[in-house]
């Protein structure tokens, strides 16, 4: 028999699960969205609006990871571009 879980309980569980993934893996919002199967905007709203109301201590930990990820995203973007061009060069040489 399938038990119906109220929507607010599902949301609360999702928020806590997303927060734990961010803290444990240092994951980005995009990575968490892929793992949880929800849009990036949902993860962002969950972490910035819902989590502070639910658990301020957990929010502080998540905020530190999110601020770090925001601070290094330009580096990740450069790495991705470098890898893309390296693959293209290898493809041209073959």
Secondary structure by P-SEA (a helix, b strand, c coil): ccccccaaaaaaaaaaaaaaaaaaccccaaaaaaaacccaaaaaaaaccccccccaaaaaaaaaaaaaaaaaaaaaaaaaaaaaaaaaaaaaac
